Amino acid sequence: MKHYLIAAAAATVCSASMAADGPEFKFSGFGTLSAVHSNNDEADFVGSIFQPNGAGRTKSLSFAPDTKLGGQVSAVFNPQWSAVLQVVSQHQYDNSYNPFVEWANVKYQATDKLSLRLGRVATPSYLLSESRFVGYASPWVRPPHEAYGVLAITSNDGIDGTYRSAMGSANNTLSAYYGTSTSKIPNGGKFQAHPGWGISDSVDIGSLTLRAGYTSVKLDTDISSFAPLFGALNAFAPQFSQKYGPNNWELSAVALGANYDPGNWFLMSEIIEFKGDSLLSDSTTWYISGGYRFGNFTPYVTVGGTKAHVTLETDPTAGSIVNQALVSTTPTQRTTSVGIRWDFMKNMALKAQYDKVNTGSNSNGKFVVPLGNTTFKGSSVDLITVALDFVF
């Protein structure tokens, strides 16, 4: 993956300096034009929980899950101060492609090792957090769906700091952040985060990258489909209303990752241990992916899955009300993917990928399923995706 990140960074540098002694501005852009076909007409495959529909039930062939366009402006004022603004357009909660601000921050380079940023920054949850929207920077048509959907909020409003150091041939990057975010979801719902924090550490040793991270956040939720459940708990099982209420969901995750990329081939894996609260249960998510580069072609294979650790209520008063929601909100599924990337011209790559997705016997997985559907659980879904990624 480091191979593609370097290529993407080099290809997107397009600068226009205002003056020799003035600020230097750089503009870069990226995008993906993608079509996804699903053979299942009961549920929609979506790119994230923030999308209301996708491929499957709504349309057997959909451009919505992965298609996006982004632009970024960077400004360097002097060796200490710089700023960045990134705007992205992709399928959103309200079924539109209205652009949104993903990054907007000011950076202060305090020393040659320590930097601080204030504003909206990428949430450092994964190996590819900084480039997860840039399809050109990875071999796949999308980052492994199970893993990169666990911590779906991609940016944070607050402050972060990064300290870089070296020991022999090893380069270490230690980062921490503190801040909050608000995210809207389909059907008029939203997540409002209390101030949360996270810390991550990455070590680069030649072609090997190792990463460990921890994220902690508390959420208030406003989800219309859960309102009847919360109302019923208040009325008939008040002893459970605090445990399964809509506010103060304390969530955390530990993420471990490794990437080995000597140039001709790559092997990459991440595992996320998620601790849930209220209607979100604990889960374990993982993937492993590898590929080999034959000139301009890179075939690859990815296997991944997410397993919910749901503890059902045995109390007869609340069990019938709560258990169905517990099962539906934390997915279990497994995906096997095969694909190929073709770098057919400078700054552009064409990709094709086949996914076999199997949901758990008592789970809808990460698919969008209409209320009242009880037959999709335990389904096997075939997805075929063709994507054109580009940077400019």
Backbone hydrogen bonds, N-H to C=O, Kabsch-Sander energy under -0.5 kcal/mol:
donor,donor_aa,acceptor,acceptor_aa,energy
5,L,1,M,-2.1
6,I,2,K,-2.3
7,A,3,H,-1.6
8,A,4,Y,-2.8
9,A,5,L,-2.4
10,A,6,I,-2.4
11,A,7,A,-2.1
12,T,8,A,-1.5
13,V,10,A,-0.7
14,C,12,T,-0.8
16,A,25,F,-2.8
18,M,23,P,-1.4
19,A,23,P,-0.5
22,G,19,A,-1.1
24,E,76,V,-2.3
25,F,16,A,-1.0
25,F,23,P,-0.5
26,K,74,S,-2.7
27,F,14,C,-2.9
28,S,72,Q,-2.4
30,F,70,G,-2.3
31,G,390,F,-2.1
32,T,68,K,-2.7
33,L,388,L,-2.4
34,S,32,T,-0.6
35,A,386,V,-2.4
36,V,62,S,-3.0
37,H,384,I,-2.8
38,S,60,S,-2.1
39,N,382,D,-1.6
44,D,368,V,-2.3
45,F,55,A,-3.1
46,V,44,D,-0.5
51,Q,48,S,-1.6
55,A,45,F,-1.9
56,G,59,K,-3.7
57,R,43,A,-0.8
59,K,54,G,-0.8
62,S,36,V,-2.8
67,T,63,F,-1.3
68,K,32,T,-2.1
69,L,89,S,-2.1
70,G,30,F,-3.2
71,G,87,V,-2.4
72,Q,28,S,-3.1
73,V,85,L,-2.7
74,S,26,K,-3.0
75,A,83,A,-2.8
76,V,24,E,-2.6
77,F,75,A,-0.6
77,F,81,W,-2.0
78,N,81,W,-1.6
82,S,107,K,-1.9
83,A,75,A,-2.5
84,V,105,N,-2.2
85,L,73,V,-2.3
86,Q,103,W,-2.5
87,V,71,G,-2.6
88,V,100,F,-2.6
89,S,69,L,-3.0
91,H,64,A,-0.5
91,H,67,T,-0.7
92,Q,96,S,-2.5
95,N,92,Q,-2.1
100,F,88,V,-2.5
102,E,86,Q,-2.2
102,E,100,F,-0.7
103,W,86,Q,-1.5
104,A,120,R,-2.3
105,N,84,V,-1.9
106,V,118,L,-2.4
107,K,82,S,-3.3
108,Y,116,L,-3.3
109,Q,80,Q,-3.2
109,Q,107,K,-0.5
110,A,108,Y,-1.3
110,A,114,L,-0.7
111,T,114,L,-2.0
115,S,162,T,-2.4
116,L,108,Y,-2.5
117,R,160,D,-2.6
118,L,106,V,-2.3
119,G,158,G,-2.8
120,R,104,A,-2.7
121,V,119,G,-0.6
121,V,156,N,-2.5
123,T,154,T,-2.4
125,S,123,T,-2.3
129,S,126,Y,-1.2
131,S,128,L,-0.9
132,R,128,L,-0.7
132,R,129,S,-0.6
134,V,131,S,-1.4
135,G,133,F,-1.2
137,A,134,V,-1.6
138,S,135,G,-1.7
148,Y,144,P,-2.4
149,G,145,H,-0.7
149,G,146,E,-0.6
150,V,147,A,-1.4
151,L,147,A,-0.6
152,A,150,V,-0.8
154,T,152,A,-0.5
156,N,121,V,-2.4
157,D,180,T,-3.2
158,G,119,G,-2.9
158,G,156,N,-0.7
159,I,178,Y,-2.5
160,D,117,R,-2.1
161,G,176,A,-2.5
162,T,115,S,-2.6
163,Y,174,L,-3.0
164,R,113,K,-2.4
165,S,172,N,-2.4
167,M,170,A,-2.8
170,A,167,M,-1.9
171,N,204,D,-2.5
172,N,165,S,-3.3
173,T,202,S,-2.9
174,L,163,Y,-2.7
175,S,173,T,-0.5
175,S,200,S,-2.8
176,A,161,G,-2.0
177,Y,198,G,-2.3
178,Y,159,I,-2.5
179,G,196,G,-2.3
180,T,157,D,-2.4
183,S,191,F,-2.6
185,I,189,G,-2.4
189,G,185,I,-0.7
189,G,186,P,-0.8
190,K,222,D,-1.3
191,F,183,S,-3.2
192,Q,220,D,-3.0
193,A,181,S,-2.8
193,A,191,F,-0.5
194,H,218,K,-3.4
196,G,179,G,-3.5
197,W,216,S,-2.0
198,G,177,Y,-1.7
199,I,214,Y,-2.3
200,S,175,S,-2.7
201,D,212,A,-2.7
202,S,173,T,-2.6
203,V,210,L,-2.8
204,D,171,N,-2.9
205,I,203,V,-0.5
205,I,208,L,-3.0
206,G,169,S,-0.7
208,L,205,I,-2.0
209,T,259,N,-2.7
210,L,203,V,-2.5
211,R,257,G,-2.7
212,A,201,D,-2.1
213,G,255,A,-2.4
214,Y,199,I,-2.9
215,T,253,A,-2.3
216,S,197,W,-2.7
217,V,251,L,-2.7
219,L,249,W,-2.3
220,D,192,Q,-2.9
221,T,246,P,-2.8
222,D,190,K,-2.1
224,S,222,D,-0.5
226,F,223,I,-1.6
227,A,223,I,-0.7
227,A,224,S,-0.9
230,F,226,F,-2.4
231,G,227,A,-2.5
232,A,228,P,-2.4
233,L,229,L,-2.4
234,N,230,F,-2.1
235,A,231,G,-1.7
236,F,232,A,-3.2
237,A,232,A,-0.6
237,A,233,L,-1.7
240,F,237,A,-2.4
241,S,238,P,-0.8
242,Q,238,P,-0.5
244,Y,240,F,-2.3
245,G,242,Q,-1.0
249,W,219,L,-3.2
250,E,248,N,-0.7
251,L,217,V,-3.1
251,L,249,W,-0.8
252,S,275,K,-1.8
253,A,215,T,-2.0
254,V,273,E,-2.2
255,A,213,G,-2.6
256,L,271,I,-2.6
257,G,211,R,-2.8
258,A,269,S,-2.6
259,N,209,T,-2.4
260,Y,267,L,-2.9
261,D,207,S,-2.3
261,D,259,N,-0.5
263,G,265,W,-0.9
266,F,291,G,-2.2
267,L,260,Y,-2.1
268,M,289,S,-3.1
269,S,258,A,-2.6
270,E,287,Y,-1.4
271,I,256,L,-2.5
272,I,285,T,-3.0
273,E,254,V,-2.7
274,F,272,I,-0.7
274,F,283,S,-2.6
275,K,252,S,-3.1
276,G,274,F,-0.6
280,L,277,D,-2.6
281,S,279,L,-0.7
282,D,309,H,-0.7
283,S,274,F,-1.9
284,T,307,K,-2.2
285,T,272,I,-2.4
286,W,305,G,-2.4
287,Y,270,E,-1.7
288,I,303,V,-2.3
289,S,268,M,-3.1
290,G,301,V,-2.3
291,G,266,F,-1.9
292,Y,299,P,-1.6
293,R,264,N,-3.7
294,F,292,Y,-0.7
294,F,297,F,-3.4
295,G,293,R,-0.7
297,F,294,F,-2.0
298,T,341,R,-2.6
300,Y,339,G,-2.5
301,V,290,G,-2.5
302,T,337,S,-2.5
303,V,288,I,-2.4
304,G,335,T,-2.5
305,G,286,W,-2.3
306,T,333,Q,-2.7
307,K,284,T,-2.7
309,H,282,D,-3.3
310,V,308,A,-0.8
312,L,310,V,-0.7
319,G,315,D,-3.1
320,S,316,P,-0.6
321,I,318,A,-0.7
322,V,318,A,-2.9
323,N,319,G,-2.4
325,A,322,V,-0.5
326,L,322,V,-2.3
327,V,323,N,-2.2
328,S,324,Q,-1.8
329,T,325,A,-1.9
330,T,326,L,-1.0
333,Q,306,T,-2.0
334,R,358,N,-2.2
335,T,304,G,-3.0
336,T,356,K,-2.0
337,S,302,T,-3.4
338,V,354,Y,-2.1
339,G,300,Y,-2.2
340,I,352,A,-2.2
341,R,298,T,-1.6
342,W,350,L,-2.8
343,D,296,N,-2.7
344,F,342,W,-1.6
345,M,348,M,-1.0
348,M,345,M,-1.9
349,A,389,D,-2.5
350,L,342,W,-2.7
351,K,387,A,-3.0
352,A,340,I,-2.0
353,Q,385,T,-2.6
354,Y,338,V,-3.0
355,D,383,L,-2.6
356,K,336,T,-2.5
357,V,355,D,-0.6
357,V,381,V,-2.9
358,N,334,R,-2.8
358,N,356,K,-0.5
359,T,357,V,-0.5
359,T,379,S,-2.5
360,G,332,T,-3.0
363,S,360,G,-1.8
367,F,364,N,-1.5
368,V,44,D,-2.6
369,V,367,F,-0.7
373,N,370,P,-1.9
374,T,372,G,-0.5
378,G,360,G,-1.6
378,G,363,S,-1.2
379,S,376,F,-1.1
381,V,357,V,-3.2
383,L,355,D,-2.7
383,L,381,V,-0.5
384,I,37,H,-2.2
385,T,353,Q,-2.8
386,V,35,A,-2.1
387,A,351,K,-2.4
388,L,33,L,-2.6
389,D,349,A,-2.9
389,D,387,A,-0.6
390,F,31,G,-2.2
391,V,347,N,-1.9
392,F,29,G,-2.3
